[in-house]
Amino acid sequence: MSLRTDLPDFYTLTKQHNEAMSAAELATVMESGRKWDLVQVLKDRGAIIFPHFNIHQCGSHYAATIHACMNSGVQTVLGIGVLHARFDELQTARVRVANGADITQEPTWGMQGAGLASLTHWQTEFSMISFEHLWHFEAARRREAGLPVPELIVRYPYLAGGRPHILPGIAELQQIVANGAVVVGTADPFHHGLAYGDSIEASKTPNEGGLELCRATVEAGFAMLGAGDYWGFNQHCVSAKSDGRDMGQVLRYILNTPLKAEIHDILWEDMSGPYGKPWPSWVAGCLISLTPRPRLSTDLH
């Protein structure tokens, strides 16, 4: 495996941010998540989506999700992470598939995670480590208080390609959900500006139309996903520069029901520094609930 040299090392940066935080700071982050009560979303067999950039900026979204998971009364939580194409073989596979290659012939096609006899790119993936860092902190506090803590299982799908039903490893996730687990996932669903290939003319700052564009874009994408339009959502993620294409398709497939999305909050982080690009270059993260809704004639799955 060879790491790409054209990307910032977000794995190391994320670990450093997490490890620099004191217990008091982590407790403050956990408290900040109480402004949203999303436990009923999980009790209703829906899902929660949270971002995965700097814990100092989106820690409240992690915390809200963790509170919902730990107060849901279940024994198991399934967390679906994003496997970023940080390695050359992941990136070239994604390009080949986008150009029409047979997805089933790709060596990186499938599911990764602890305990699986599969590839190990996930071991240096950053999309879930802040969530897990806060999870273990809160789990220790709950155990000290004599409160139950669910088991957290994390999986990283790659190359769903509009066909999550044939993705290797999907049966394990279906069984985990069938056994009563609730599901959460992570995505940064909107990357925007000069660092991400947008023209100067098309690039907006967050406070000058960017957040409105983000909301409209994310709502459109999750409407597709909620209706079971897996390929449409896949292509939406390409145009929106969302990293949640695989996570989203897998999450919707294993829940096996139409979903209604609600964006509870939008946060953003300046990416001009890490990428060495001019402003505006930024990423948005959203706290999103996905709740089951009645099936419509327009739903695909």
N, C-alpha and C positions, 0 to 999 in steps of 0.2 A: 504494500500500500504506500502511496506517495501523496503527501499533503500538497494541495495547491498553494502556490506562492503568491497568487494574486488576491488573496483574501486576508483580512485581519484575523488574528488568532483570538477569536471570541471565546474559545474554550478556556484558555489561560486567563484572559481578562475577567471572565465571569467567575471563575474560581477565586481569583484574587479579591474581587469585590465581596464575595460571600464570606471568605475567611477573615476579612478585615472587620467584619461586623461583630460587635459585642453582643452578649446575651440580652442586655437591656435594649439595644437597637433592634434586635430581632423581635423582642417582645412588643416594641412599639409598632413594628411593621405588622405583626399579627393583629394588634389592636386596630390598626387602620383598615383592616378588611371587614370590620363589623358594620360598616356603613351599608353593606349589601347583605341581605339574608336570602341566600339562594338554595337553602336546603330542600325546599319543596320541589324545586326543579329536578333534583336527583330522586326524591321520593316518587315523583311522577314518571320516573324512568326516562328523563331527558338527559341533557349533558351540559357541561360548562366548558367554554373555551377561554383561555387566558393567554397573555403574551409571554415572551421569553427574552426581553432585553433587560437592561440594568435593573437590579433589584431595588435600587434607591428610587427609581422612577415608577416601576410597576409592581412593587412588592405588595401593594394593597390588593391587586388583582389575584396574586398568588394566595394571599391570606384569605380572601373571601372564598376562594375555591376550596382551600384546605378546611376552613370552618364548615362549609357545606358538606364536604366528604365525611369529616369526622363526626358530624352531628346527624348524619343520615341514617344511622342505625344498621348499616351493612357491615359485613365482615371483610369485604374485598373491594378495592378501588382499582380500576383499570385506567392507567394514564397513557395516552397515546402521544408520543413525541414526534418532533420533526427531525428527520435525518437530512441535514444540510449536505449539499454536494461539495464537501470540503476536501474530498480526495479526488484525484484525477480520474480514477476508475468510476466513481459515482457520477461525475460530471459528463464524461464521455458517454456513459450509458444513457443518461438523460437526453443528450443531444441525438444519439442514434435513434432512440425511441421516437423523439419528436420528428425525426426525418423518415419515419416509417418502418424502422427495424422491428423484428418480431420480439415482443417484450418477453416472451417465454424463454428466449434463448440468452437472456442477459444474466450473467453470473450474480449481479447485485440485486436482482428482482426478488422481493420477498420481505420477510420480517426479521428484525434483529432485536436483541435484548438479553438481559441476564438469564442464564439457564437454558438458552437455546443453542443448539449445535449449528450455528450459522456464522456469518461474517461478524467482524468485531469493530466495524467503523463506529458503532454506537458508543464505544468506550471512551471516545474523545469528543462526543457530541455535547453541545452546550444547551440544547433547547429545554431540557428538563432538570438541569442540575440546581438551579436556584429554587425551583419548586420543591425538589427533593430535600435541599438544605433546610428550607423552612419547615417542610413536613417532618423531618427527623427532630428538629427543635421542638415543634409543637407536640409531637408524639411523646417525647421525653417528659414534657410538662404534664401531659394528660396521664401518663402512667404513674407519675409521682402523686397525682391527685386521685388515683384509683379508678380512672376512667378508661373505657375500652378504646383501642386504636385499631382501625382496619389495616389489613395487609395492603400494601401498594405494589402493584405489578405494572411495570413500564415496558411498553413495546414501541418499536420504531419501524413503521412500514416504509417500503421504498418501491416506487414505480407502480402505483395502482393503475394508472393509465386508463381510467374510465371503466375498468373491469375489476373492482375490488373482490368480486366473488371468486375469481380464480387466483388471487394473490396467495402464494405459499405462506402458510401460517395463519390464514384467516380463520380456520376452523377452531384453533385454540382460543382465539378471542371470542368467537361466538359461544363457545362452551363456558368461558369465564362469565360472560353476561348471562347466559342461561342459568348459571349457578347463583345468580343474584347480585353480581357486582354492579356498581354504578360506574359511569364512564365520564372522564374528563379528557380534554385534549389541549394542546398548545398550538398557537399560530401567531405570526406577525403578518396580518393579512393585507398590508398596504406598505409598500416601499416606494418612495417617491423622490424625484429630483435628479440633480446632475450626477450623483454617485450611482444612480440606477439606470442611466441611459436616457432620461427624459431631456428634451430640449430646453434651452433657456426660456423660450416662449411658453412652453407647457408646464414648467415647474412653478409650483405655488408654495408659499410658506404656509405653515399650519394655520396661522391666524389671519391669513388673507385668502381664504377660500380652500385651503388645503384640507382642513378637517371636515368641511362640508363635502368635498369630493371623496374623501376617505369614507365617510359614513354611507354615502350613496353607493359607492363601489362595493363596500363590504356587504351592505344589505342586499344588493343585487346578486352577489355571489352566493350568499347563504340561502337566498330564496331558491336558486337553482339546486343547491345541495339538498335543501329540505324537501324538494319535490322529487329527489332521486335522480336528477340529471347529472350523472357522474362525469360524463365526458364534457358536458357544458361547464361544469364546475372546474374541471381540470384546465380547460382552455381559459376560463375566467382568471384562474390563478396565474396563468402565464401573463396575461395582459395587465392584471392588477399588481403583478410582482408580489404575489402572496406565496409564502413558503408552506402553506397549509394544505396543498393539493392532496397529498397522500393521506395525511391525518384525517382530513375532512371526509374523504370518500370512505375510508375504513370505518370511521365513527358512525357515519350515516348507515352504512351497510349492516353493521352488527347490531345497531339499535332497531333496524328493520321496521321503521315507521316514518311517515311524513313528519317534518319538524318545522316549527315556527321559531325564527330567530329574533332575539331582542338584544340590542346593544345597550348595555348599562353604563358604559364609560369608555372614553377613548383617551389614551395617553400617547405621547410621542417622544422620540429621542433623536437628537442631532447626530447624524452619521457623517458629517463632513470631516471631522477629525480622524476617525478610524480609517476612512477610505482616502483621506488626503484630497478631497474634492471640494469645490466651492459650495457655498450655501446658495439655494436650499437643497439639502440632501438629508432626508430624514425617514424614519420608520415609525409606523403607528401600530399600537397594540390595542386590542379591544377586549373588554370583559363582556362575553356573550353567553346568554342562556339559550338553549335549544330545547323546546318543549314539544311533546307529541301533539299533533293536531289531526282533525278528521281528514280522511283521504279525499282528494278532489279528482275530477275526471282528467285534469291536466297533469297529474302526478305520473311519473314514469315508472317508479318502483315503490 
